[in-house]
Each structure stands twice: as C-alpha cells, then as structure tokens.
Amino acid sequence: MKAVHVIIGLNVGGAELMLKRLIEAHGGQPEIVHSVISLTDQGVLGDSLSKQGVKVYCLGMSGITTGLAAFFKLRKLLLQLRPDIVHTWMYHADLLGGLAARSIGMKNLIWCIRSTDIHKGGSKVTLLIRKLCALLSWRLPRVIICAADASRQVHEAVGYASDKMQVIPNGFDLDKLLVTHDPGTRVRDELGISHACTLVVSVGRYNPVKDHRTFIEAAAKVAELRGDVRFMLVGRGLECANSQLMALIDATGHKDAFYLLGERNDATACLKASDVFCLHSITEGFPNVLGEAMAVGLPCVTTDVGDAAYLLNNPDWVVPAAKPDQLAEKLNAMLSLPHAERLALGKAAAFRIREHFTMEVISRRYYHLYTSLID
C-alpha cells in the first residue's frame, strides 16, 4: 500500500510534526510505504525524513502566483507515483492536492484539518481557500480528518461535508519524547537559573494566535507577588532581537524574570527543566505542546481553546483566552500548591497521555482508515 502525503511545507509545526511521527510509527510495517510532497521546500523535517529513507519531493511554490505551476507539477508527480492513498494536510494542500488527485481519477483522498478559528491570525487568502475547500468538500475527499473535535464543529458550521468528518487526535511518541536522560539541570545551568526558583515555561512560536502579550502581562502580575518565579519562553521568534516582544517584557518592570530561548531542538529538556507549563493561545486545534508537557509530567495551566480542556481533563486549571488577570490568578494558585500536589498533577497528566494519546494508538487508527478505503 502506497500513501502519498501532500503538505504546504516541512518546517517545524504541529501538522508537520504529526506527519513525521505518523510515518515513523508505521516504520515497522513493510506493507505500507509513505512518501511526502512538499508544495514549497524540504524544510527541517523533510531533511530528517529523507535521511530515514522516506522519499520527499519539493515543488518550489513560493506564493499564490506560483500556485498554478505547483498544481501541474503535483498532478504530474501523482501520475508517476500512482499511490493507493493521497493524504493532504491543511487548507492549501487540501485544495491543490484534492483537485490534482481527483483530476487524474484518484478517489482515495483524505483531507486533514488542523486549525480551529483562523479568523484569529489567519490571512484573507487562507480564509478564501477555506471557503473553497468547504464547497469542494462534498465532492473531492472521501474522508476529512480533524485533529480536534473543536475543529470539526467549526468546519461543519462553515459548510464542510459533515458526513465525511472524523476526529483523530494527535499522537505522542513517548519513547522519543522522553528519551532524554537530562533531569533538567543542564538547561537551568545554561541560563543561570537558580534551582531554588520556580520556573514557568511557555513553548510556541511568536505569532498573534499564541498571544504572548497575555502571557507576559500575567507573568508580570505573578512576578509582583513572587520574587522566586522565572518565566522561560521557547519557540521561533522568541529572542531578544524581537523588538515587539522586548517592548512587552520591558514594560513589565521585571525584565530579569524572563528568559528567551528562541527555537530549540531540545524542547523536552526545556520542559523537564521547568516546574509548570502554560498554554496561552487564543486559538488552537489539538495543542501538541500541551500534550508534550503533560507527557513529561508537568502540571499545566491552559486557556480554553480548541481541544485543550479536553486534553488536560482538569477544569480547575483552564481559563478563558485573552484574560491576563485570570491567567495570572490561576498561575499563582498553581505556584501556591505544595510541591507534592504539583507533582501529583503532573503524574496524572502523564498517565492520561499514556492511556489515550500514544502514537501507537493513533497510528493504528490511521492504518485502519487507509486499509478501509482500499478495501
């Protein structure tokens, strides 16, 4: 069985990482062969997949003006590969991949939706593409996979074919996620953070939908109450060179409490170095990073976005989005707990991931979906 995945690009992101994990999870099953078509370039993850023997093809699309050329390249490539399954990821790939596959008679088409509310941070072009996908969803794909039930509800409301929609959440490869033997001391020592301090970590790229403003304002309120708390921000664009971000931090009057690490390849070590994780987005689908923090055993505070509350399964630590006062109050409450109670919350979170969201469970669901379409 040959499955070809079509995706906009292969840099680090939730959908891209999930695709990589899915392919790796099927690595021990010789009856299924995966290949990947990136509409743009190879990116960081494409290089990693290629080194593992996965065929990665890049079409060089650089914007909307090159979309038509990319479409014909994609169509030609699919004719050459003749896959049993075409699995597209996110709106641009759903549209171009769906049209290309069906134009050459390929019917086993799966769309994959990762987002929830793209009005918050989405471009006008993306909104237009979503409208087109909603109209075409009744004809092009056989199945539409949503990474979160919140995504399913939103997309049904905007006109997607409801009878084709299924929810398959993200899965976590615990063997790889927890492979580090670093107990967390290395990252703290690297940054010069005292082990007597309590460290709150945020992981996610600098983007309006991640709402770092709310996190920084909430952190400042906590810092006013606690001199022993520090805040670590990890992700692309979270660097001192980011003038907008630095202006927000400088305005708190607690600049020394913040540590900006930028994009890292040791996110698990950063999580392990921390005492509390905070997700502060204004929109999410199925938040990978929250699941990763839970898997590591961190107690978590999250905004009520996408399937975050469902994933955490503990309403005591969920707050409305874009409410810095309420987020600060909840963070302070978490930091006020005895260490043993925070530890127990972290253990319960890790247990939930092991029971319901391992990559083994999720990859099996995708495999059964593929085989059911072929049968």
Buried (B, 14 or more C-beta within 10 A) or exposed (E): BBBBBBBBBBBBBBBBBBBBBBBBBBEEEEEBBBBBBBBBBBBBBBEBBBEEEBEBBBBEBEEEEBBEEBBEBBBEBBEEBEBBBBBBBBBBBBBBBBBBBBEEEBEBBBBBBBBBBBEBBBEEEBEEBBEBBBEBBEEBBBBBBBBBBBBBBBBBEEBBBBEBBEBBBBBBBBEEBBEBEBEBEBBBEEBEBEEEBBBBBBBBBBEEBBBBBBBBBBBBBBBEEBEEBBBBBBBBBBBEEBEEBBEBBEEBEBEEBBBBBBBBEBBBBBBBBBBBBBBBBBBBBBBBBBBBBBBBBBBBBBBBBBBBBEBBEBEEBBBEBBBBEBBBBBBBEBBEBEEEEBBEBBEBBBEBBBEBBBBEBBBBBBBEBBBEBEE
